[in-house]
Amino acid sequence: MSIDIIKEQINRFLSSGTPEVMAIKGKWGVGKTYSWNKFLKEAKDADRINLKKYSYVSLFGINSLDSLKYEIFEKVIGCNLIGTNANLETFKNHSTDFVKTTLKKGLDLTKFKSTTHVIESLAFLSLNETIICIDDLERKGKSLEIKDVLGLVSLLKEQKKCKVIFLLNDGEDGLEDYEKYREKVIDFELEFSPTAEECAHIAFADTSLDGYTSQILKESTVKLNIKNIRILKKIERLILLTAAYLKDYENEITHQVVHSLTLFSWCYYCERSEDVPTLDFVTNLERSFFGIEFEEGDSDKHKKWKTTVYEYGYRMTDEFDSLLSKAVRTGYFVETEFKEKASKKNKEVIASKSAQSFYDAWNLYCDSFDDNQSEVVNSIYENFKKYTKFIEPHSLESTVSLFRELGEDDKAEELIDLYISDRKEESELFNPDGFSFFCGLKDQSIIDKFSATYQASVVSESAEQILERIAGKDGWNPEDLIVLSNTAVSQYCEIFKGVRAGDQRRSFVKTCLQFGQVQDSNCKQIAITATDALKLIAKESSINKLRVKGYGVQLND
């Protein structure tokens, strides 16, 4: 039954003064109590409630009819106060009215031996023409029988002219007596079975999230068919925790936060369901580039889970998602940690969007046969300058190659220099042994300028200082090898001859010669250059010749 029909029936129930009993049944967590309270307050605000008093009672833990009777009395408030929970003040006001009414009838409570019992009995007698909501019937105390509750409700309707509504969790154990006796007591029963869209509307109707975030949240929960209001509110709470951090980021970051938190929360709080993948299963899925990929040995359940996750639009877990999944488990975010991961992800998003703007400029070249060389060159040229920091080296080479083919060598060289100037702080970008060269750069000007830039960026220590640091040890940095491999023979001569401590000289020489055993071009070059330096030293005198032979260097006598 749709929410609109439920609301219509509740309004009819509240606006009528006719004593009657209504029951609303639905799955646990779909928002029966939440909706009742919402529609009740709306009816109060619109002045559509016929009776003057209201009482809400949960049967959770109540073990006797006397306790239930007094609980109903204790929770009575004026219908004008609906939306305010019963409290000491409302109880005081209602009790005062009750005492005044009792005294007017000339009843002297001091004549009774058990004043408490009399008050409880009289309190129940005061429950005339009251709207009473009884919730959690299936959670009543063990000593309270459902048939007795139904008998009391029948009395409230028939003798006290009350209107009673039951809120029931359908399918729960312990409701057998309700099913057995309901036709004698319940006037009409409504099935509360809202759609996921309706549940999202109920849960997020009063959200403080902005329009974009709220829209993504509703779309995400509907896609997973989440109907449990408690889970929806848990998801909303986590997203609200991030709201203050997200305002400075791209919309893509907000989308990822909402999209991932919704999936992770659903998995975490519904993991007992066979149809819902566990959170660990989702966060450990390997990235799929070609759609759903089933592996040998996947069970039918895991295949179904993969299909669910893929259709939801979740592909892989990155660092930011790992942080979000951790928050679902712990219930909170660490601000510094969140901002660090979000900022990193935001930079990736900006880079991707900016690079795409550059690549779009290439459409002038790729998507037509127009005679528009000048327009093509100028568009690519201007967009390149605008988005230099987000363009990959292979795209630089494609641009340079195109410009050279079109006779625009000056512009090609200008873009190479601009690229290096704008990104010189990213030293590894220009590393000859790094990713950019692995991609197969062929333009010699790019290769030479990149290599020179990288070497200039890593030469912060002299060869002698590096040898002092690494001699006799097994570790070194790639930058150390570049400096040492580019050190001249004459410089090695000066280093070896300038060291005054014998142990240090031996350590320097042995370190340089041992690089010859490493399968790396820079390492091989260090050993070759150091050997040539030792051979020059050997030629200086007979005694030095003997000294050099002591290092195992082969000399041509």
C-alpha positions in Angstrom: 0.0 0.0 0.0 1.4 3.4 -1.0 2.4 6.1 1.5 -0.3 8.4 0.1 -3.0 5.8 0.9 -1.6 5.2 4.4 -1.6 9.0 5.0 -5.1 9.3 3.7 -6.4 6.6 6.1 -4.5 8.0 9.0 -6.0 11.5 8.4 -9.5 9.9 8.2 -8.8 8.0 11.5 -7.7 11.2 13.3 -10.4 13.5 12.0 -13.2 11.2 13.1 -14.5 11.1 16.7 -15.8 7.6 16.2 -14.1 5.1 18.6 -12.2 2.5 16.5 -9.1 0.4 16.4 -6.6 0.5 13.5 -3.5 -1.5 12.9 -0.6 -0.7 10.6 1.6 -3.7 9.7 4.9 -3.7 7.9 8.4 -5.1 7.8 10.8 -4.1 10.6 12.5 -0.7 10.0 10.4 0.5 7.0 9.3 3.6 8.9 5.9 2.8 10.4 6.5 4.7 13.7 8.4 7.5 11.8 5.6 7.9 9.3 2.8 7.8 12.0 4.6 10.5 14.0 5.1 12.6 10.9 1.5 12.3 9.7 0.2 12.9 13.2 2.1 16.1 13.6 1.0 17.3 10.1 -2.7 16.6 11.1 -2.2 18.5 14.4 -0.7 21.5 12.5 -3.6 21.5 10.1 -6.1 21.2 13.0 -7.5 17.9 11.7 -7.5 15.9 14.9 -10.9 15.4 16.4 -10.0 14.3 20.0 -8.1 16.4 22.5 -5.7 13.9 24.2 -3.0 11.6 22.9 -0.8 8.9 24.4 2.1 6.9 22.8 3.2 3.7 24.5 5.8 1.2 23.6 5.1 -2.3 25.0 8.8 -3.1 25.2 9.5 -4.6 28.6 6.0 -4.0 30.0 4.9 -7.1 32.0 1.4 -6.4 33.3 -1.9 -4.8 32.3 -1.7 -2.5 35.4 1.7 -1.3 34.2 0.3 -0.8 30.7 -2.7 1.1 32.0 -0.6 3.5 34.1 1.9 3.8 31.2 -0.9 5.0 28.9 -2.0 7.5 31.6 1.5 8.7 32.3 2.2 9.4 28.6 -1.0 11.4 27.9 -0.5 14.9 26.4 -2.8 17.4 24.9 -3.1 17.0 21.1 -1.9 20.6 20.9 1.5 19.3 22.2 1.9 16.6 19.6 5.5 16.7 18.4 6.7 17.1 22.0 7.6 14.0 23.9 5.7 13.3 27.1 7.9 14.6 30.0 7.7 15.5 33.7 5.9 18.8 32.9 3.2 17.2 30.7 2.7 14.4 33.3 2.4 17.1 36.0 -0.2 19.0 34.1 -2.2 15.9 33.2 -2.0 14.7 36.8 -3.2 18.0 38.2 -6.2 17.9 35.9 -6.9 14.3 37.1 -6.7 15.3 40.8 -9.0 18.3 40.3 -11.5 16.1 38.6 -11.3 13.5 41.3 -11.8 16.0 44.1 -14.7 17.6 42.3 -16.4 14.2 42.5 -15.9 14.3 46.3 -13.6 11.3 46.4 -11.3 11.3 49.5 -8.2 9.2 48.6 -7.0 9.1 52.3 -9.8 6.6 53.2 -8.2 3.9 51.0 -5.5 1.5 52.4 -3.6 1.4 49.1 -3.6 4.8 47.7 -1.2 3.9 44.9 -3.5 1.1 43.6 -6.5 3.4 43.8 -4.6 6.2 41.9 -3.6 3.7 39.2 -7.1 2.5 38.8 -8.6 6.0 38.8 -5.9 7.1 36.3 -7.1 4.5 33.9 -10.7 5.6 34.4 -9.7 9.1 33.3 -8.7 7.8 29.9 -11.7 9.0 28.0 -11.8 10.0 24.4 -8.0 9.6 23.9 -6.0 8.7 20.8 -3.7 5.9 21.9 -0.8 4.5 19.9 0.5 1.1 21.0 3.9 0.2 19.5 6.2 -2.8 19.7 3.5 -5.4 20.5 6.0 -8.2 19.6 8.5 -6.9 22.2 6.1 -7.0 25.2 7.3 -8.5 28.5 6.9 -12.2 28.9 4.3 -11.9 31.6 2.0 -9.8 29.5 -0.4 -11.7 27.2 -1.4 -10.3 23.8 -5.0 -11.5 24.3 -5.1 -9.4 27.5 -3.7 -6.4 25.6 -6.4 -6.8 22.9 -9.0 -7.1 25.7 -7.9 -3.9 27.2 -7.9 -2.2 23.8 -11.5 -3.4 23.2 -12.5 -1.9 26.6 -10.8 1.4 25.7 -12.8 1.6 22.5 -16.1 0.4 23.8 -16.3 2.0 27.2 -13.8 4.9 27.1 -14.6 6.0 23.6 -10.9 5.9 22.6 -9.3 5.6 19.2 -6.4 3.0 19.3 -3.7 2.4 16.7 -1.4 -0.6 16.7 2.0 -0.4 14.9 3.2 -4.0 14.2 6.3 -5.6 12.7 5.0 -8.1 10.2 6.5 -11.5 10.2 7.9 -11.3 13.8 7.6 -14.2 16.2 5.2 -14.0 19.1 2.2 -12.5 17.3 0.2 -15.7 17.1 -2.5 -14.5 19.6 -2.8 -11.3 17.7 -3.5 -13.2 14.5 -6.0 -15.4 16.4 -8.0 -12.6 18.0 -7.5 -9.6 15.8 -10.9 -9.9 13.9 -12.7 -9.4 17.2 -10.8 -6.2 18.1 -9.2 -4.6 15.0 -11.6 -2.6 12.8 -9.3 -2.3 9.9 -5.7 -3.2 9.2 -3.3 -1.5 6.7 -0.2 -3.0 5.1 2.7 -0.5 5.3 4.9 -1.5 2.3 6.4 1.6 0.9 8.7 1.6 -2.1 12.4 2.5 -1.8 11.6 5.9 -3.3 8.9 6.5 -0.7 11.2 5.4 2.1 13.9 7.8 0.9 11.3 10.6 0.8 10.3 9.7 4.4 13.8 9.5 5.7 15.3 12.6 4.0 12.2 14.9 3.9 13.8 17.2 6.5 17.4 16.7 5.7 19.8 19.6 6.0 22.0 18.3 3.1 22.2 20.5 0.1 20.2 19.8 -3.0 22.9 18.0 -5.0 24.0 15.8 -2.1 20.4 15.0 -1.2 19.6 14.0 -4.8 22.6 11.7 -5.1 21.7 10.2 -1.7 18.1 9.4 -2.8 19.3 8.0 -6.1 21.9 5.8 -4.4 19.5 4.3 -1.8 16.8 3.7 -4.3 19.2 1.9 -6.6 20.0 -0.5 -3.8 16.3 -0.7 -2.9 17.0 0.3 0.8 13.8 0.6 2.7 14.9 0.4 6.3 14.6 3.9 7.7 17.1 3.3 10.5 19.8 2.4 7.9 18.8 5.4 5.7 19.2 7.7 8.7 22.6 6.1 9.6 23.8 6.8 6.0 22.5 10.4 6.2 24.3 10.9 9.5 27.6 9.8 8.1 27.2 12.1 5.1 26.3 15.0 7.3 29.6 14.5 9.1 31.4 15.1 5.9 29.3 18.0 4.7 31.5 20.7 6.3 34.6 19.2 4.6 33.1 18.8 1.1 32.2 22.4 0.2 35.6 23.2 -1.2 35.9 20.2 -3.4 34.6 19.2 -6.9 31.1 17.6 -7.1 32.7 14.3 -8.1 34.1 14.1 -4.6 30.7 14.6 -3.1 29.3 12.0 -5.4 31.9 9.4 -4.4 31.3 10.1 -0.7 27.6 9.6 -1.0 27.7 6.7 -3.5 30.3 4.7 -1.5 29.0 5.4 2.0 25.5 4.3 0.8 26.9 1.0 -0.5 29.2 0.4 2.4 26.5 1.1 5.0 24.0 -1.2 3.3 26.6 -4.0 3.2 27.6 -3.4 6.9 24.2 -3.2 8.4 22.5 -5.9 6.3 25.3 -8.4 6.1 23.1 -11.2 7.6 21.1 -11.1 4.4 22.2 -13.6 1.7 21.3 -11.1 -1.0 23.6 -8.4 0.4 27.4 -8.6 -0.1 29.6 -8.2 2.9 31.6 -5.0 3.3 34.9 -7.0 3.1 33.7 -8.6 -0.2 33.0 -5.2 -1.7 36.2 -3.4 -0.6 38.4 -6.3 -1.7 37.0 -6.6 -5.3 39.6 -6.3 -8.0 39.2 -3.6 -10.5 37.3 -4.7 -13.6 37.9 -2.9 -17.0 35.6 -5.1 -19.1 32.4 -5.4 -17.1 31.6 -8.2 -14.6 34.4 -10.7 -14.4 33.6 -14.0 -12.8 36.5 -16.1 -11.6 36.8 -19.9 -11.5 35.5 -21.1 -8.2 33.1 -18.2 -7.7 30.0 -19.4 -5.9 26.5 -18.5 -7.2 26.2 -16.2 -4.2 29.4 -14.4 -5.0 28.4 -14.1 -8.7 25.1 -12.5 -7.6 27.0 -10.1 -5.3 29.4 -9.1 -8.1 26.4 -8.4 -10.3 24.7 -6.3 -7.7 27.8 -4.2 -7.0 28.6 -3.8 -10.8 25.0 -2.7 -11.6 25.1 -0.2 -8.7 28.1 1.4 -10.5 30.9 0.6 -8.0 34.1 -0.5 -9.7 37.0 -0.5 -7.3 38.2 0.6 -3.9 40.7 3.4 -3.9 42.4 5.1 -0.9 39.5 7.4 -0.3 37.0 4.6 -0.4 39.1 2.7 2.2 38.8 5.7 4.5 35.0 5.8 3.9 34.6 2.1 4.7 36.6 2.6 7.9 34.2 5.3 8.9 31.2 3.0 8.4 32.7 0.6 10.8 33.8 3.1 13.4 31.0 5.7 13.0 33.2 8.7 12.7 35.8 10.5 10.6 39.2 11.9 11.6 39.1 15.4 10.1 42.8 15.6 9.1 42.7 12.1 7.6 39.5 12.8 5.7 40.8 16.1 4.3 44.1 14.6 3.3 42.5 11.8 1.2 39.8 14.0 -0.1 42.3 16.7 -1.3 44.4 14.1 -3.0 41.3 12.7 -4.8 40.2 16.2 -5.6 43.5 16.9 -7.4 43.1 13.8 -9.4 39.6 14.9 -10.4 40.7 18.3 -11.4 43.6 16.9 -13.4 41.3 14.5 -15.2 38.8 17.2 -16.1 41.6 19.7 -17.1 43.3 17.1 -19.2 40.0 16.3 -20.9 39.6 19.9 -21.9 43.0 19.7 -23.6 42.1 16.5 -25.3 38.9 18.0 -26.5 40.9 20.6 -28.4 42.3 17.7 -30.5 38.8 17.1 -31.8 39.4 19.9 -34.3 42.2 17.8 -35.8 40.7 14.4 -35.4 37.1 14.9 -36.3 37.1 16.7 -39.7 38.7 17.2 -43.1 38.4 21.0 -43.0 41.3 23.1 -44.1 41.8 24.5 -40.6 45.4 24.1 -39.8 45.8 27.5 -38.1 42.7 26.9 -36.0 43.9 23.5 -35.0 47.4 24.6 -34.0 46.1 27.7 -32.1 43.5 25.7 -30.2 45.9 22.9 -29.1 48.6 25.4 -28.4 46.4 27.6 -26.1 44.8 24.7 -24.3 48.2 23.1 -23.8 49.5 26.2 -22.1 46.4 26.4 -19.9 46.5 22.8 -18.7 50.3 22.0 -18.8 50.2 20.6 -15.2 47.7 17.9 -16.1 49.1 16.6 -19.4 51.0 13.3 -19.6 54.5 13.2 -21.2 53.2 11.0 -24.1 50.6 13.7 -24.9 53.3 16.3 -24.9 55.1 14.2 -27.5 52.0 13.8 -29.6 51.5 17.5 -29.6 55.2 18.2 -30.5 55.1 15.6 -33.2 52.0 17.1 -34.8 53.5 20.6 -34.6 56.7 19.5 -36.3 54.7 17.8 -39.1 52.9 21.1 -39.6 56.1 23.1 -39.7 55.6 24.6 -36.2 59.0 23.7 -34.7 59.3 26.9 -32.8 56.0 26.3 -31.1 57.0 22.7 -30.5 60.2 23.7 -28.7 58.3 26.4 -26.8 55.8 23.8 -25.4 58.6 21.5 -24.4 60.3 24.3 -22.4 57.0 25.4 -20.9 56.2 21.9 -19.9 59.6 21.5 -18.1 59.3 25.0 -16.5 55.8 24.4 -15.1 56.5 20.9 -13.8 60.2 21.1 -12.8 59.3 20.3 -9.2 58.2 16.8 -10.3 61.7 15.5 -10.8 60.7 11.9 -11.3 58.5 12.9 -14.3 61.8 13.5 -16.2 63.6 10.4 -15.0 65.1 8.5 -18.0 64.4 5.3 -16.2 60.9 6.3 -15.2 57.4 5.9 -16.5 57.5 8.7 -19.1 60.3 7.0 -21.0 58.8 3.6 -20.5 55.9 4.9 -22.6 58.3 5.2 -25.5 59.2 8.9 -26.0 60.9 9.3 -29.4 61.4 13.0 -29.9 65.1 13.6 -29.2 64.6 17.1 -28.0 62.2 16.0 -25.4 64.5 13.2 -24.3 67.6 15.4 -24.1 65.8 18.2 -22.2 64.1 15.8 -19.8 67.4 14.0 -19.0 69.2 17.3 -18.4 66.4 18.5 -16.2 66.4 15.3 -14.2 70.2 15.3 -13.7 70.1 19.0 -12.7 67.4 18.2 -10.1 69.2 15.4 -8.4 72.7 16.8 -8.2 72.5 18.2 -4.7 75.5 16.4 -3.3 79.0 16.0 -4.7 80.3 12.6 -5.7 82.6 12.7 -2.7 79.8 13.4 -0.3 77.7 10.6 -1.8 80.6 8.1 -1.4 81.1 9.2 2.2 77.4 8.4 2.8 77.1 5.1 1.0 80.6 3.6 1.1 80.6 0.2 2.9 76.8 0.0 2.8 74.3 -1.9 0.7 71.9 1.0 0.1 71.8 4.0 -2.2 69.3 6.2 -4.1 68.7 6.3 -7.8 69.9 9.9 -7.7 73.2 8.8 -6.2 73.8 6.5 -9.2 73.2 9.4 -11.6 75.6 11.7 -9.9 78.3 9.0 -9.6 77.9 7.7 -13.2 78.3 11.3 -14.5 81.4 12.0 -12.5 84.5 12.4 -14.7 87.7 10.3 -14.5 89.7 13.3 -13.4 87.2 13.9 -10.6 87.6 10.4 -9.4 91.4 10.8 -9.4 91.0 13.9 -7.2 88.7 12.1 -4.8 90.8 8.9 -4.4 94.0 10.9 -4.0 92.5 13.6 -1.8 91.3 11.2 0.9 93.8 11.2 3.7 92.4 8.3 5.8 93.5 5.0 4.4 90.4 3.1 5.5 88.1 5.7 3.9 90.1 5.6 0.6 89.9 1.8 0.5 86.1 2.0 1.2 85.6 4.6 -1.6 87.5 2.6 -4.2 85.9 -0.8 -3.3 82.4 0.7 -3.4 83.0 2.1 -6.9 84.5 -1.1 -8.2 81.7 -3.3 -6.7 79.1 -1.4 -8.7 80.5 -3.3 -11.7 78.7 -6.4 -10.4 75.3 -4.8 -10.5 73.2 -5.2 -13.7 72.5 -1.5 -14.3 73.9 0.8 -16.8 74.7 3.6 -14.3 76.3 1.1 -12.0 78.5 -0.3 -14.8 79.5 3.2 -15.8 80.6 4.1 -12.2 82.9 1.0 -12.1 84.4 1.8 -15.5 85.1 5.4 -14.7 86.6 4.6 -11.3 88.8 1.9 -12.9 90.1 4.4 -15.5 90.9 6.8 -12.8 92.9 4.2 -10.9 94.8 3.3 -14.0 95.8 6.9 -14.5 97.0 7.0 -10.8 99.0 3.8 -11.4 100.9 5.5 -14.2 102.1 8.2 -12.0 104.7 6.1 -10.1 105.9 2.6 -9.5 104.6 2.6 -6.0 101.2 3.7 -7.0 101.2 1.0 -9.6 101.6 -1.6 -6.9 98.9 0.1 -4.8 96.4 0.0 -7.6 97.1 -3.7 -8.3 96.2 -4.3 -4.7 92.6 -3.4 -5.5 92.5 -6.2 -8.2 92.7 -3.7 -11.1 94.2 -5.3 -14.2 97.0 -3.1 -15.6 98.8 -3.3 -19.0 102.5 -3.5 -18.0 
